[in-house]
Structures are given as structure tokens and as C-alpha cells.
Amino acid sequence: MKTNKIVFATLAIGLFWLASCKKTDTTNHTADPNAKQHNEDVSNTKNESDNVNTDVNNALNNISGFSGKTDGVQALSICGATIDSTHQHDAVKPYIVITFDGITPCGSPSRIRSGEVKVELINGTKWSQQGAKLKITHTDYKVIYVNLNNHYLTFNGVKYLTNVDGFDWISYWFSGGSLTARIKERTYDMTVKFENDSTDSWNSARLTTWSVTNYTTFAATVNGDTTINGKTIDSWGTTRFGTSFITEMISPWKSGTTCGWWKPTEGKYMSSTSNFSVTATFGVNEDGSSHGSGCGAYGIKLEWNYNSGQATGNAVIPYF
């Protein structure tokens, strides 16, 4: 029998693209450094939050106390981490703790993680149930980008995940490995510290639709999940510069195993502060035009607007 893993995609485009790729400014303007830095911060904060979601969901779907499965459960390892699941069967708020060793380089580009993530089931009896809710507490969860002069992010705070529809394992097994699930994310006043010791306060409201076919082909569509002034909002808070920001999801982004998680085929967001805005469009050709359906997109297009048009520009950045 095949073993299922519902894989949370690592969707956001991180600091590594923006720091390592040559950028073409087609408008003869230079990107405002604060605008560029803010876009990197937004991307990396979401990217690493998604990585935690990946580890959490894979762990819980393979721990019987949370998944409810008694068959098909397998041993799970997370790169550079240990999992304490001794409290998975607690009668009230069962939990696991994931501890990262701060030594092991993982992934590509290489990252080293340290700190602790505690995952509690605060609603429902199993994570697989409709309406089940998790409380995820980050304690000095630090991510170091090894190949980027050890730039890092450190998270302290809480976010919540809700299983909107539930996971129907019986249907999954008898339908040839097909499943669709929606996960709601909420984060309030998460503190994120950067390599220069500055911090920001980060909030998120997202709804992710995950699907799997034939047991092995995964896809995800991510959208903002709250509305402010008629706009679909994904995240908001305070930048490292002390100004407020808000990120609008103009169109949901889509990614999956068919084209590669790190190569989203669609999606567009705009993040705005009091004096600049940055728009990121995924799945574009080298000239910045939409690639359309299928795989083979070149990368993302960034567009910035500083002080209501005093400085504008755009850049096309390749997927690595």
C-alpha cells in the first residue's frame, strides 16, 4: 500500500533570488533600496512560514495521535530536527515538539535551522478532522541562509492552522490517491528579527487549497483570506524600517510538483508601505510577459513605485 503525504508547498520566492541574480531596470530608474529590502522580507517571511507548515503537516499526517491512521503510518524524519511525540495521545491539547539542531544544512539553497516549534491540537480530536485547529508556537526559530553571508530570520510567536474540510483517508485510498483539502492560516503579531538586528511585526490571513492525484502529484493554490477596503489581503504589519505595510493578493499563486514547487506558474501580489509599493508577478517569460499554461516559466517580475512615481522601475528575476 502506498503511503500518503500531504505536502505543504514552499511557494514564496526568497531572499536568495533577490540577492544573487542580476536585475535589469528597463525604466532607467534604480530600485529604492528600502522597497527592494521590504519585498525580500515579505517573500522570506512567507517562505519560511510555509516551510514550517510543510514540516508540521507531514509530521502530523504520519503520527497516529494526530492523523487517526492506524495503517500506513511511517517513521518520519525532518532534516536537521528531532520530533518529540510523547504527548501525542494526551487527553487535552495533545502536542508534539520539533527541535532544530542549528548545525545541519538542508535544502537548496542551503539553510540551517535552530530553535523550537511546538504544535498543539486545540480544537478537534484529530488533525484529520474537519474544523480541527492547531496552535503553532515558534520559540527562537532561526533560519540561516548559508550561501548568503549567513543572512537570517528569527521567529517568535504563534500562528494557527485550521483544517477547513478534513482529510477523507478512506476516499483517498479507494479513489486512486486523489484528495483536496483547504487549510486556513492566521498569524497575529509574530516577531521576525533580521540579520541587522532590526525586527518587524507580522500578521497573515491565508487560505491554501491543496490537492494530490495518483498519490504523488501535488499542487497548491494560495490566496489571501481577509478583505480590507475591497482588497484581498494576505499579510500586514510593521516593516524593519518602522513603517506599516499591507500585502494585497491580486491573484492567487499556484505551484506544485509538476513544474516544481520553486517555480510557481501563476500569482501576483502587491506590498505597500507609506512611501513605496512593490508588485511581484510569478510565472513570467524573460521579457516579463505571462508564460501562460504549462511549465517553463522563466521567473518573476518585480515592479516598484517610490513616493507616488518619483522613482519607478521593474526587474525580471529568474527562477533558480
Secondary structure, DSSP 8 states (H G I E B T S, - for coil): -----------S--HHHHHHS----TTS----HHHHHHHHHHHHHHHHHHHHHHHHHHHHTTSHHHH--SSS------TTEEEEEEETT-SSS-EEEEEEEEEEEETTTTEEEEEEEEEEEEESSSTTSTT-EEEEEEEEEEEEETTTTTEEEEEEEEEEEEESS---HHHHHHTTS-EEEEEEEEEEEEEEEETTS-EEEEEEEEEEEEEEETTTEEEEEEEE-EEETTEEEEEEEE-TTS-EEEEEEEEEEEEETTT-TTS-SEEEEEEEESSEEEEEEEEE-TTS-B--SSS---EEEEEEEETTTTEEEEEEEE--
